Structure formats: structure tokens, C-alpha cells
Amino acid sequence: MSLALGEGRNPSGLLHTILRHRSRDELVSQAVPFAREALGVGDPLFVTLAPASLSALRSALGRDADRIRWSDSTRWSPHPMRRLRSIRELVEGAERHGVGRVRILGDVPPSAVVPGMVAEWERSCSLLNLALAGHPATVACVYDESALPAGIAERAPCSHPYLGLAPTASSQAYLEPEAFMDRHRPERVPPPAGSPSLSGTTGPAEARAFVRRALGQDGTTDPVPQGVIEDVVTAVHEAVTNAWQAGASSVTVTCWREAGEVGAQVDDDGPGLRDPLAGRRWPDPHTERGRGLWVARQLVDVVDVAASGSGTSVRVRVFDAGWARPAA
């Protein structure tokens, strides 16, 4: 199915599509009509691109550029789940003010190609379909096929219901978020050999103290920033709390710093957390329970949950490249 740009709204109100390009000129040639159509009908437009692309598109739009909200994608929420939250907050804010259909054009930040973060960015892109279901928004994700590592652009149709701009076509490879997450379930990975661990009836308070001690005294000349330690501590606290609430009889906490990352893992012998969307659904504002994994995903770069009949493994990681990232 092909649709004109202005008609490309699925029944939920969301159009989530892909803009592919192999040069800056090709990007601009597709983005300018997209921008001018939005401006022509009075829809608010938010553009987040790398600086050189921002400059090229602003120049091509001339005076119309002043009617667009611009952001440097290397600095705007360069973290998977926090960017997802920022996008939803943009859309909800526009809805509250009755300013029309929000249109967002954006590429991925440099952290999206860090090897350990590629899968998490792809998951967050799939989750956008869940987070914005029922909201009137157009989100065009920009993929530079000449610069991205192999496989990223090729896999994108699985997480995007639509392809292209003017016209927009349905993606035949698209998977609904639950099916996407189920297909891309993380596998359990043992912690690095020799990592310090704490086992047995480890409670949240013990886990917090252990992680602070282990990561705060790692003996390196490049110490882990205190804010990063506290983010990992909070994520571990939530995972340990969940394990006991789910019926575990034993919990092991392991943490490490190596190969450009800080990590911790919580392994339990409970019944196994099998929901592929655990901690990824937008939390109900009317309840305080069930937010543990959601909170953890907002704090650290990656949370991988691997479950089986013999327990659940929650692996949290922060990468060195993200230590200096601006707050959302």
C-alpha cells in the first residue's frame, strides 16, 4: 500500500516511517517537502539531526527554518529510553495545547552505533509504536545508509510500520512491538570472569552497598563517575526487589568495569520473567507498583532481561561513551 504523505495515518493516528539516504543532498531533497508540507498545514515540526545535516537543511529552507524547532541529535536525549520518553512528552505537550499533528524528523545519535547499544536502540524504535499508539504524530527516522554499520538500516523495516516519504508505503517486514521483542529476546551472558559477586539472600540494601563499594574502589586511574555508580546502584536495587517479589529464594549480584563499560548483573532462581515487554510499557500514572524495570531502563544505557524456567538474569550496563551525555 502506498500513501500520499498527508494521508499516511494508520488507525492509531501514528505514522512511523523511515527516510533513507546516502548523501546530504539526498537527505535535504526528501526533508524539504516534508518540512514545507508540515508548515503549510500548521503542524508543529521538530527536527533533530547531526550539526552538518542541520545546517544544510536550514539553509535549504531559508526563512521557513525559523518556524521549526531544531536540535542537535548528538546532544538531544542521546539515550534510548530517555529519547523515547522525550518524544512522547513532545507529542503529549502538543496535544494538550491543541496545536495539531506533531511531526518529528530525526536521526540516531552516535551512541546508537556503539556495539553494545545497537540492539537497545532498535528495541526503543520498535517501542515508539507502542508509546505513541493513539497519538496524532508523524515520526520520520533518518538512516544514513552510507555511514551506518552493516545491518542497521536493513533491519529498520522490522520496527517501522511505514517506509519512505511522499509517497509512504507499508513495511511488509514490520513486527508489532511484542513480537519484535519476543524475536529479539536477550540471551543470558555470564558476567566477566573474576568479577566480584555477592550471593545468597542478598537484599536491596546489601546489593546497593556492595555495588557502591565494588565500583567505587575499582583501582583504575579513570574512576567511574559517582553519578554513573548511583544509576547502576538504583537499577540493581530495582532488579533485586523484583526478584524477591517474584518468589526467588536466592539472588546473586555481580558487577564489573571492563572493555569500555560498567556493568552489573542480578541472577535469581525464581520462576522466570517471560514477558518480552516487561519494564517497557508506559507506566500507569495511577499506580506506584510495577515500575522497577522501567526506572532502571531510564537510568542506564542497556537493561537486558534473560529468563528461563530456572530463573531470571537482569544485566545492566553503562558505556564509557555515555558518561558525559547531557541529561534528558
C-alpha positions as CSV (number, residue, x, y, z in Angstrom):
1,M,0.0,0.0,0.0
2,S,1.3,3.5,-0.9
3,L,0.0,6.7,0.7
4,A,0.5,10.4,0.0
5,L,2.4,12.0,2.8
6,G,-0.7,13.8,4.3
7,E,-2.8,10.6,4.1
8,G,-0.3,8.3,5.8
9,R,-2.0,7.9,9.2
10,N,-2.7,4.4,10.5
11,P,-5.8,3.8,12.6
12,S,-3.9,4.6,15.8
13,G,-3.0,8.1,14.5
14,L,0.7,7.4,14.3
15,L,2.8,7.4,11.1
16,H,6.2,6.0,11.9
17,T,8.4,5.8,8.8
18,I,11.9,5.8,7.5
19,L,13.8,8.3,5.5
20,R,16.8,6.6,3.9
21,H,19.6,8.5,2.2
22,R,23.2,8.1,1.1
23,S,24.3,11.7,0.8
24,R,23.4,15.0,2.5
25,D,21.9,16.3,-0.8
26,E,19.6,13.3,-0.9
27,L,18.5,13.9,2.7
28,V,17.7,17.5,2.0
29,S,15.8,16.7,-1.2
30,Q,13.4,14.5,0.8
31,A,13.3,16.5,4.0
32,V,12.4,19.9,2.5
33,P,9.0,18.8,1.1
34,F,8.3,17.0,4.4
35,A,9.0,20.2,6.3
36,R,7.1,22.5,4.0
37,E,4.0,20.3,4.0
38,A,4.0,20.4,7.8
39,L,4.4,24.2,7.8
40,G,1.8,24.6,5.2
41,V,-0.9,23.0,7.3
42,G,0.3,24.5,10.6
43,D,1.7,21.3,12.1
44,P,4.5,21.8,14.6
45,L,7.8,20.3,13.4
46,F,10.7,19.2,15.4
47,V,14.0,18.3,13.6
48,T,16.9,16.7,15.4
49,L,19.9,15.9,13.2
50,A,23.7,16.0,13.3
51,P,25.1,19.5,13.0
52,A,26.2,19.3,9.4
53,S,22.8,18.0,8.3
54,L,21.0,20.6,10.4
55,S,23.0,23.4,8.7
56,A,22.3,22.0,5.2
57,L,18.5,21.6,5.8
58,R,18.2,25.0,7.5
59,S,20.0,26.7,4.5
60,A,17.7,24.9,2.0
61,L,14.5,26.0,3.9
62,G,15.5,29.7,4.1
63,R,13.1,31.8,6.1
64,D,10.9,28.8,6.7
65,A,13.6,27.5,9.0
66,D,12.6,30.0,11.7
67,R,9.3,28.2,12.1
68,I,10.9,24.9,13.0
69,R,12.2,23.7,16.3
70,W,15.8,22.5,15.8
71,S,18.0,20.2,17.9
72,D,21.5,18.6,17.6
73,S,20.9,14.9,17.7
74,T,24.3,14.2,19.2
75,R,23.1,16.1,22.3
76,W,19.3,15.7,22.5
77,S,18.5,12.8,24.7
78,P,21.3,10.5,23.3
79,H,20.0,7.5,25.3
80,P,17.4,5.0,24.0
81,M,14.7,5.1,26.6
82,R,15.1,8.7,27.6
83,R,14.8,9.8,24.0
84,L,11.6,7.7,23.7
85,R,10.3,9.5,26.8
86,S,11.3,12.9,25.3
87,I,9.4,12.1,22.1
88,R,6.3,11.1,23.9
89,E,6.4,14.2,26.1
90,L,6.7,16.4,22.9
91,V,3.7,14.8,21.4
92,E,1.6,14.9,24.6
93,G,2.6,18.6,25.2
94,A,1.4,19.5,21.7
95,E,-1.9,17.6,22.2
96,R,-2.6,19.4,25.5
97,H,-2.1,22.8,23.7
98,G,-4.2,21.7,20.7
99,V,-1.5,22.7,18.2
100,G,-2.1,20.0,15.6
101,R,-0.3,16.9,14.5
102,V,3.3,16.8,15.7
103,R,5.9,15.9,13.1
104,I,9.4,14.8,14.1
105,L,12.3,14.2,11.8
106,G,15.4,12.8,13.4
107,D,18.5,10.6,13.1
108,V,20.1,8.5,15.7
109,P,22.9,9.8,17.9
110,P,26.5,8.4,17.9
111,S,25.7,6.1,20.8
112,A,23.2,4.2,18.6
113,V,26.2,2.6,16.8
114,V,28.1,1.6,19.9
115,P,28.2,-2.2,19.6
116,G,26.7,-2.9,23.0
117,M,23.8,-0.4,22.4
118,V,22.7,-1.2,18.8
119,A,20.1,-3.8,19.9
120,E,18.7,-1.4,22.6
121,W,18.3,1.4,20.1
122,E,16.5,-0.9,17.8
123,R,14.2,-2.1,20.6
124,S,13.4,1.5,21.5
125,C,12.5,2.3,17.9
126,S,10.0,-0.6,18.0
127,L,8.6,0.6,21.3
128,L,7.9,4.0,19.8
129,N,4.9,2.3,18.1
130,L,3.6,1.3,21.5
131,A,4.4,4.6,23.3
132,L,2.7,6.7,20.6
133,A,-0.2,4.4,19.8
134,G,-3.3,6.5,19.6
135,H,-1.4,9.8,19.3
136,P,-1.6,12.0,16.2
137,A,2.1,12.1,15.3
138,T,4.4,11.6,12.3
139,V,7.9,10.4,13.2
140,A,10.4,10.0,10.3
141,C,13.6,8.3,11.3
142,V,16.6,9.2,9.3
143,Y,19.0,6.4,8.2
144,D,22.3,7.3,6.5
145,E,23.0,4.1,4.6
146,S,26.5,5.3,3.6
147,A,27.6,5.7,7.2
148,L,25.7,3.3,9.5
149,P,27.3,-0.1,10.3
150,A,26.1,-3.0,8.2
151,G,22.7,-4.4,9.2
152,I,21.2,-1.4,11.0
153,A,19.4,0.2,8.1
154,E,18.5,-3.3,6.6
155,R,16.7,-4.3,9.9
156,A,14.9,-1.0,10.3
157,P,11.7,-2.1,8.4
158,C,11.0,-4.6,11.1
159,S,10.5,-1.8,13.6
160,H,8.8,0.8,11.3
161,P,5.2,0.3,10.0
162,Y,6.0,2.5,7.0
163,L,8.8,3.3,4.6
164,G,9.7,6.5,2.8
165,L,8.2,9.9,2.4
166,A,5.8,11.2,-0.3
167,P,4.7,8.6,-1.0
168,T,4.8,6.4,2.1
169,A,4.5,2.7,1.7
170,S,3.6,0.0,4.3
171,S,6.5,-2.1,5.5
172,Q,5.9,-5.7,4.7
173,A,8.6,-6.7,7.3
174,Y,7.1,-4.8,10.2
175,L,6.6,-6.6,13.5
176,E,4.3,-5.3,16.3
177,P,6.4,-4.4,19.4
178,E,5.6,-7.5,21.4
179,A,6.5,-9.8,18.5
180,F,9.7,-7.7,17.9
181,M,10.8,-8.0,21.5
182,D,10.0,-11.7,21.6
183,R,12.1,-12.3,18.4
184,H,15.0,-10.3,19.9
185,R,15.0,-11.6,23.4
186,P,18.4,-11.3,25.0
187,E,20.3,-14.5,25.9
188,R,21.8,-14.9,29.3
189,V,25.5,-13.9,29.3
190,P,27.8,-14.9,32.2
191,P,29.5,-12.0,34.0
192,P,33.2,-11.4,33.1
193,A,35.4,-14.0,34.8
194,G,36.8,-12.8,38.2
195,S,34.1,-10.2,38.8
196,P,33.2,-9.6,42.4
197,S,29.8,-11.0,43.4
198,L,27.5,-11.3,46.4
199,S,25.3,-14.4,46.7
200,G,22.6,-15.9,48.8
201,T,19.8,-14.0,50.5
202,T,21.0,-10.7,49.1
203,G,18.5,-7.9,49.8
204,P,18.2,-4.5,48.2
205,A,20.2,-2.7,50.9
206,E,23.1,-5.2,50.8
207,A,23.1,-5.0,47.0
208,R,23.3,-1.2,47.0
209,A,26.2,-1.2,49.4
210,F,28.0,-3.9,47.5
211,V,27.8,-2.2,44.1
212,R,28.9,1.2,45.6
213,R,31.9,-0.5,47.2
214,A,32.9,-2.6,44.2
215,L,32.6,0.1,41.5
216,G,33.8,2.9,43.7
217,Q,37.1,1.1,44.5
218,D,38.0,-0.4,41.2
219,G,41.6,0.8,41.4
220,T,41.7,2.3,38.0
221,T,43.2,5.7,37.0
222,D,39.9,6.6,35.4
223,P,37.4,6.2,38.1
224,V,33.7,5.6,37.5
225,P,31.8,8.9,37.9
226,Q,29.7,8.9,41.0
227,G,26.6,9.7,39.1
228,V,27.1,6.5,37.0
229,I,27.7,4.4,40.1
230,E,24.4,5.7,41.6
231,D,22.5,4.9,38.4
232,V,23.8,1.4,38.4
233,V,23.1,1.1,42.2
234,T,19.4,2.1,41.6
235,A,19.0,-0.2,38.7
236,V,20.4,-3.1,40.7
237,H,18.1,-2.2,43.7
238,E,15.1,-2.4,41.4
239,A,16.2,-5.8,39.9
240,V,16.8,-7.3,43.3
241,T,13.5,-6.1,44.7
242,N,11.7,-7.6,41.7
243,A,13.5,-10.9,42.2
244,W,12.3,-11.3,45.8
245,Q,8.8,-10.1,45.0
246,A,8.6,-12.7,42.2
247,G,9.4,-15.5,44.6
248,A,13.1,-16.1,44.3
249,S,14.9,-17.9,47.2
250,S,18.4,-16.9,46.2
251,V,19.8,-13.8,44.5
252,T,23.4,-13.2,43.2
253,V,24.7,-9.7,42.3
254,T,27.8,-9.3,40.2
255,C,29.4,-6.1,39.0
256,W,32.4,-5.2,36.8
257,R,34.2,-2.5,34.9
258,E,36.0,-3.6,31.7
259,A,36.2,-3.0,27.9
260,G,34.6,0.4,28.0
261,E,31.6,-0.4,30.1
262,V,30.4,-0.5,33.7
263,G,28.0,-3.4,34.4
264,A,26.1,-5.3,37.0
265,Q,24.0,-8.5,36.8
266,V,21.3,-9.8,39.1
267,D,20.7,-13.5,38.8
268,D,17.8,-15.2,40.7
269,D,16.3,-18.7,40.9
270,G,12.7,-17.5,40.7
271,P,10.0,-18.6,38.2
272,G,11.5,-16.5,35.3
273,L,10.2,-13.2,33.9
274,R,8.8,-14.2,30.5
275,D,7.0,-11.0,29.4
276,P,9.0,-9.6,26.5
277,L,7.6,-6.1,27.3
278,A,8.5,-6.1,31.0
279,G,9.6,-2.6,32.0
280,R,9.0,-1.3,28.5
281,R,5.3,-0.4,28.7
282,W,4.5,3.2,29.6
283,P,3.8,3.2,33.3
284,D,0.3,3.8,34.6
285,P,0.3,7.2,36.3
286,H,-2.3,6.0,38.8
287,T,-0.2,3.1,40.3
288,E,3.2,3.1,42.1
289,R,3.9,-0.6,41.6
290,G,5.5,-2.3,38.6
291,R,7.9,0.5,37.7
292,G,11.2,-1.1,38.8
293,L,12.5,-2.2,35.4
294,W,11.0,1.0,33.8
295,V,13.0,3.1,36.2
296,A,16.2,1.0,35.6
297,R,15.8,1.5,31.8
298,Q,15.6,5.3,32.2
299,L,18.9,5.4,34.2
300,V,21.4,3.0,32.5
301,D,22.2,2.5,28.8
302,V,21.0,-1.1,28.4
303,V,18.9,-3.4,30.6
304,D,18.8,-7.0,29.2
305,V,16.4,-9.5,30.8
306,A,17.0,-13.1,30.1
307,A,14.6,-15.6,31.7
308,S,14.1,-19.4,31.8
309,G,12.3,-21.8,34.0
310,S,15.3,-21.7,36.3
311,G,15.3,-18.0,37.0
312,T,15.9,-14.5,35.6
313,S,19.1,-12.7,34.8
314,V,19.0,-8.9,34.6
315,R,22.1,-7.3,33.1
316,V,22.5,-3.5,33.3
317,R,25.3,-1.6,31.6
318,V,26.6,1.9,31.1
319,F,29.1,2.6,28.4
320,D,32.1,5.0,28.7
321,A,30.9,6.9,25.7
322,G,27.8,7.9,27.6
323,W,29.4,9.2,30.8
324,A,29.4,12.8,29.5
325,R,26.0,12.7,27.9
326,P,23.7,15.6,28.7
327,A,20.6,14.9,30.8
328,A,17.3,14.5,29.0
